């Protein structure tokens, strides 16, 4: 939202802490803060409206004002930020040729900062829709703008500038969950401890939260909330827009993992209206991968967050509406258009639905497990968790690729990583390159035929685990405060029970010939000709117009590349389906 500035320059690409440590942006201020020349300013005026403001006029307000991009034609603009106790801090002043925008403006979200005119100001106001049109039509300028938007977001994240302020005591589980949610979505935020920060202490004195009311969250507009849920944070930041309107989307994508983002990008770039719903954070389970090294085109590897972050920006560039966190509760397939109801009761309508809802993390049957979630039990291995286990011994449970990537990543922070698996080895479930890397990492110890059987803790959280060797029956206690669980996932299909979407015995969604074969098996020995087989696309479910891709689809290859491929392939099948619909249905 604010104009970029050298003081916001970080060390990273969005959503990628690993690359953050290797990319130096201190010499890239010209990319973070490009200046349009006179000819470019004239071309830009085709995309916006010229507005005039007097000295000291408020141009935009954090949390309230929405626009695509503001280009300064004359005068200067002071960009400020709300602080914890309500005062404003000057970030910088900018003049002619500079533009004010941030990644959030691609989808019309509220700004995170304020703008005030310094002297008489003339601005070009470009709406979010016009900004997206500009990025496509003006390739060279569009590339510069998108690069600047991404680098500005990076700067905000790395310098803890802009976004909400989270205030709470160290070790608070609710604080951790909010921080994890914002970090996973690549959203800037600041974390303050009232025991060590003067402003946070003053805020505690003013609001006097009880133990259940931590953390306090200061929204960009200055509003203070006590222990909000992630849905409230989403509304505060514009991540969860109002979906109660009458709009009918061409494509409704449920789940913004690699498969869902691929569908969103390709469908929107081909002119279809797309709404993507994500229940926690874009990128899905792939977003938790510290480093993906077998994805085509990235020989040195890329983190799941970086890959998802780039796809997310692409989706916004082409006009995809993304709602986070939005939990799908029911899909109604008995009428037209298709209707999906969210957990908050809001219903959205679409001509086609793409189910890329992936899977839910599997939770072992352990007493006290929920008690220690966020206080010693974790399902992700992001930079947030890595900081918590610095120079500690930790336990990681799981033998798949995600577990292997997490173990290698965390080994660079923890003193020792105990890797616990039930099987005899890793070869059956993990890529060879990861097995070799784990074997070569001196502070990773593999415990085979082993499982955790008990969790113990104190007021500060988890303090000890007990595990058992299932071959020898030997039990042992391990004094650790961090346990990472990567024990697989179950298909996220329970909410589809009101719709006749066929699933297999494990709950994965049948598509294409798999559905046809299941239907034919019900006929027994009754002869059937090929002409009688239903006309169903390869990724279409048993319900016309409902498609399934990615991990939730029965028989899918559980790889990021495969998910992206299915996400792209389903778009042509959607076009074919829409082309066969009666005109009344597509009106």
N, C-alpha and C positions, 0 to 999 in steps of 0.2 A: 503494500500500500504506500509506502513512502518512497521517495526517490532514493535511488541507491547511493551509497556513500562509502568511501574507503574505510571508515571506522567500523562498517558492518562486515568487512571482508573476513570470511572464515578460511578453513582449509579444506573444504569438501565439496562434493557433488551432493545433491539432495538425497537424503535417506541412505547415505552410505558412509558410515563412520570409518570403515577400513580405507576407502579411498580418500577420506578426509585427512588421513594422516600422510598421504602421499601427494596431494595436490595443493600447491601454494598459489593463492589468488592475489597476493599482495601487489603483483605487477599487472593486474587485470582490471584496474579501475575503469579503463576506457570501455570495457565490455559490461561492467556493472552499471556504469553511468554514461551511456552513449549520448551524444548531442546531435540532434538533427540540424542539417544546414538549411538555408533559406529555401532551396528547391524542394527538399523533402518536406519541409513544413507546409509548403503550398500543396503538395500532393496529398498530404495527410488530411487537409481540410475537406476532402471529398467524403471522409468517413465520420465526420463529427460536426458539432455545432460550436460556434464561437460564442463565448460568454465573457462579460465584463464584470469586474468586481472593484469596489472601492477599497481604500487602505483599511487594514485591520478587519476586513470582512472574513467570516468563517467560510471556507471553501468546502470542507468536508469534515466529518466527525467520526471518530473511531466507533465502530459497532453500529453505526446508524446509516452512514452514507455508502451508497453502492454505485460504482461506475466501472467502465472497462479500463480507460486510460485517460489521464489529463495531460495535455501537452501545453507547456508555457510558451505563449507567443510574445508576451511582453511583461515586464515587471518581475517581481520575485515572490517566492512562496516559502514561508517558514513551516517546516514539518515538525510536529511535536508529538510526544507520547504521554499518555496518562500514567502517573506513578501510583504506588500502592495507597498513599494517603490522599489522593485526589489532585495533587499538584501536577503541572505539566512540565516536561523537560524538552528543551529545544534539541532536535537531532541535527538539523542543518537547514540552510537556506539554499534554494536553487533558482536559476533564472532561465532566460530564453533558450529554447531548443531542448531543454531537459523534459523528461516525461515522468509522471507519477503513476505507478502501477506495481502490482505484485501478483504472484501466481494466482491468488484467490480471485483476482478481478476477472480472470478468464471465464469464471462461472458466475460472476455477479455477486460474490459474497461481500459483506461489509468490510470496509477498510479497518486496519489495525491501528492507524495513527490519525492525527488531526492535521488540517492544513489551514493556514491563515495568510491572507494577502499582506505583503509588505509593499506599501505603495499601491498605485493603481495596477491592476493585473488583468491581462487578457489571456483566456484559456481556450483550448480546443477540447471539448468534452466528447469522448468517444465511448459509446455504450459497449457493453460486453459483447453483444451480438455483432456490432460493427468492428470491434477489435478482432474477433475471430475471422471475420471476412477479410480484414486487412492482412492478417497473418498469412492467409491463403493466397490472396491476390498480389501482394507485394512481397515476393519471395525474399529479396535481399534485406529489406527493412524488417520483414517478419522474423527472419532468422536472428537478427540483432536484438529484436524485442524479446523473443522467447528466451534467448540466452541470458539476457539481463534479468528477466523475471525469475528464472531458475536460480541464478547467482544471488539475487537479492534475498530469495527465500533461504538459501543456504546461509547467507550472512546473518539473517535474523535468528536462525536456529543456533548457529555457532556462537553468537555474541549474546544470546539470551535477551534479545530485544524484541519488543512487540508481542502480541498475543496475550493470553491470560497469564496472571501471576498466581502460582499455587503456594499457599502459606500453610505450613504445618510442621509438627515436630518430627525429628528424625526417626525413621523406622515405621511411620504410620502406614498401614496397609492400604487405606483408601487413597492416600497421596500417591503411593506407588502405582495403583491401578490407573489413576488419572494421568500420571506422568507417562506410563507405558502406552496408554491410548493415544495421547498427543504425539509422542515420539514415533509410534508406529504409523501414524498418518502424516508424518513429516511436517507437523505444525509447530511453529515457534512458541515457546513458553518460558517462564522464569520460575524457579523454585527457590523459596526463601524459608529459612528456619527462624521462628520467632525467638529462639534462645540465643541466636548469634547476630541477627539483623535488626537494626534499630527500627526501621519502618515496619517490618513484620511484627515486631514486638508491640509497636503502637497500635497496629491493626488488631492484635489480640486483645489489647486493653479496651479498645473501643467496642468490639463485638462480643467479647467474653464467651467464646465457644465452649461448649461442654466437650467431653471426651468423644462423644458420638458425632459432634458437629465439625470435627476436623476432616479434611482441610478447609480453609477458607479459600475461595477462588475469586479473584478480581478480574472481571471481564474487561476487554479493551475499552468499553464505554464507561468504565468506572463502577459498574454494578457489582456488588459483593454477594456471593452465594456461600451457604454453609453446606459442606459435604455434598455437592451435587453429584448426580449420576452422569454417565457419559452421554446420555441423551440430552440432558440439560446443557452440558458443555457443548455438544454439537449444535444446539439451537443458539447458544450464546455466540458462537463463532460463525454461524451461517452454514455449517457443514451439514446440518439437517434442515433442509428447506421445507416450506409448507407444501405438502403434496395433496391437499384436500380439494384441489380444483377439478374441473371437468375434462381436462386434457386427456386424449387417448394417444398413447405412444405407439409407434410402429413396433418397437422392440423394448421389452422389459427384461433386463438382465438381473438375475438374482445371484449375487456374489461377485465381488470385484477382485478375484484372484487373477492369475495370468490368463486363464481361459476367458473369464468374463471381461477383463480389460481388452483382450484381443477382439472379442465380439463387438464391444462398445466402440473401439477405434475404427474398425473396418466398416461397421454398419453406419456410423455417423459420417464417416468420410465419403460414403456413397449416398448420402442424402436422407437417410432414415432418422426419424426422431427416436432418441434412445434415453431411457432412464436406467441407471445402475443402482442397485440397492446393496449395501454392504453392512453387515451386522457389527463389525468391529474396526477393521483397518484394511485398506486396499492392499493387494498383494497376497492375501490369504496365507496359507501355510508356507508358501514359497518365500513370503516376506520375512519369515523367521530364519531363513538360511543365511548364515554369516558369509558364505562364499560359495557360489556355484561355478564350478570349473569345467563342466561338460556341456555348457550351453553354446551352440554354434555362434561363432563370431567374436567370442570373448576368450582368447587364449590365455590371458592372465587371470581370468575369473572375474566375477561381478557379484556383489551381494544381492540377495533377494530384494532388499529394500530399494537399492539403487535401480534395479531392473523395473520393479513395480512403480517406483516414483516417476521414471521417464515415461512409462506407459500411461500413467495417470495424467501427466501433463499433456500428452498427446490426445487423450480422451477429452480433456477440457478444451483443447485447441479446436477440436472439431464439433464442439457444442454438446457433448454428452452431459446430461444432468446426473450428478452423483449425490446420493443421500447416505450419510454416515453419522451415527449408527442407526440403521433401519432393519429391524428384525421382521422377516416374513413369518406370518402366523397361519395363513390359510390361503389356498389357491382354489378359486371357484371356476370349474370348467364346464358348467352346465348351461352357460349362456354366452352371448356375444356382445361386446368384446370380452376377453378373459379378464377376470377380476382377482386382484391379489390384495389381501387385507394384512396390514401391519399389526404388530403387537399393541400399538397405541390406538387401534381401531380405525385408522385412516385406510381408505380403499383406493388403489390406483388401478387404472384400466389400460389394456394394451391389446394390440392385434396379434402379437406373438410374444411368447415368454421363453427365455433361455435360462435353464436351470444350470448354474455353475456354482452351486452352493457348497461344494466341497464336502468337507467332513468336520466333525467335532473332535477335539482332542479327547483321547481316551483317558479316563482317570482310574488308577488302581483302587482296589477295595482296601483302603487303609483307614483306620480310625484316625481322627484328627486331621485328615488331609485338608479339608476345607478351612479349618482353623488357621493353617499355616500358609494358605495361598497368599502370595504377596508378602509373606513374612518368613520366607525360607523355601517355599515351594514355587517353582516357576515352570512355565510351558514354552517360553521363548528364551533366546540367547542373544539379546541385543546389547548395544553399548551400555544401557542402563543397568542390566543385570551384571555385565562384566565388571563395572565399577564396584558393585556390591561385594563381589567375591575376590577382590584384589588381594593377592598373597594369602588366600585361605585355601584349605582343602575343601573340595566340593565333590558331590556325587552326581553323576549323569546316568539316567536309566534309559536304555534303548539301543538298538543295533541297526537302525536304518540309516539312509544317507543323511537325513536331517540331524540325527543324533551324532553321526560322524563329523559333519560340518561344525556342529555346535561344540563338540569336544575339542576339536582343533582350535577353534576360535577362542574358547574359554581358557585353553592351556596357556595362551599368551598373557593371561591376567592372573589366573589362580596359581597357587603354589603347587597343587597337585589335583588331578582329575581322576576320580575313581569311576570307571565306566562299567556299569553293571548290566549284564544281559542274562537271560534265562538259558539261551542256547549254548552250544559247544564252541561257537566262533562266529565271526562276522561275514564269512564268505557268502552265505546264502541270502543275505539281505542288504549288503553294502557294496558300493563300487570299489573296484580293486585299488584305484588311486588313493581313495580315502583310507582303506585298510593299511596300505603301505605307509601313508603319512602318520597314522595313529601309532603304528609300530615304531616309527622313527622319532616319535616325540617322547622325550625321556620322562616328562612329568604326567603322562597318561598311563594308568594301570588298568588293564582289562580284567574283570572278574567274571568268569563264565559260570554257567549253571547256578546263577545267584539271583536272588530277588530280595527286595526290601520287605520286611514283615512288620515293622513298627516305627512310629515317629514319636519323638519326645521333644518337649520344649519348655520355655520359661516365659516370663513377661515380655522379653524382647523378641520372641519368635522361636523358630525351630533351633534346637541345640544338639540333637543326637538322632541317629538312625540305627536301626538294627537290621542286619541282613542275614540271610541263611543260604548256605550252599546246599542245593537240592540233591546233590549226589552223595555228599558225606553227612548231611544233616547238621553240620557245624554252624553255630550262630556266633556273630560278633557284633560289637557295638562300635560305631564310628562317630566321633565328635565332630560333626559338621553343621554349619548353619545354612547351607545352600544346597538344595536338591533340584535338579533339572529333569523334568519328565518328558521323554520323547518316545512314548510307548504305543504309537500308532493312533489311528482315528477311526471313528465310525461314520458312515454316511449320514449327512444332514438331511434326512428325508421324512422325519416323523411328521412334519407340518403339512405333508402332502396327502394325508389320509382322507381329506374331504374331496379330493380330486382323483379320478381313476387312472393316475399315472402308474403304470406297472413297474414293479421292482422285483429283484431276484431275492433269493433266500437270505442274503446278507443285508438287504435294504438298498442296494445300488440300483439305479434307474436303468431299465431296459430301453434300448433304442433300435431303430432300423430293423434289420433282419432278425435280431434277437427277439424283438416283440412279435414279429410275424411267426417265427418258429414256435414261440410259447403259445400263441393263439392256435396254431395248427395242431399242436400236441393235444389240445383239448378236444379235437375232433376225432381222436382215436384213429381207426382204420378207414374212416370215410374218405373216399377219393376226392382230390381237389386239383383243379387245373391251374397253371400259372396265371391265367387271366383272372382267376378269382382272388388272387393274392392282393391285399390292400396296397395302394400306392403310397408308400411311406418312405420318406427320405432317410438317409443313413443315420442321422443324428436326431431324428424325430422320435418322440416317445409314443406311447399308446394313445395319447390325446392329440388330435390334430392342432397344429400351431404351437405346441409345447415341445421344446427341444432340450436335450441334456448334453453337457460337454464337461470335460475335465474329470477330476477325481470322483465326482459323484456318479459318473456314468459307468454302468456295468461293462467290464472288459476293457476299460481305458488303460492306457499305458501311463503309469504314475511318474511322469517326467514333465518338467516345465515346458520343454520344447513341444511335447505331444499336446499339452494343454493349449498352448498358443496356437498350434496348428488346427486343433478342433475349433477353437474360438474364431479363427479366420474362415475355416471351411463352412461353418454353420450359416454364415451370412448369405452365401449363394443359395442355400436351401431355404432361407427365410424369404429371399426375393422370389423364388419359385412358388412358395406357398402363397405369398401376398398376391402374385400375379394370377393365381387361380381363384382368388376370392371374388364373390359377386361385388359389383360396384358399390352396392349399398353398405357392404361391410367395411370398405376402405374409405368411405366418404368421411 
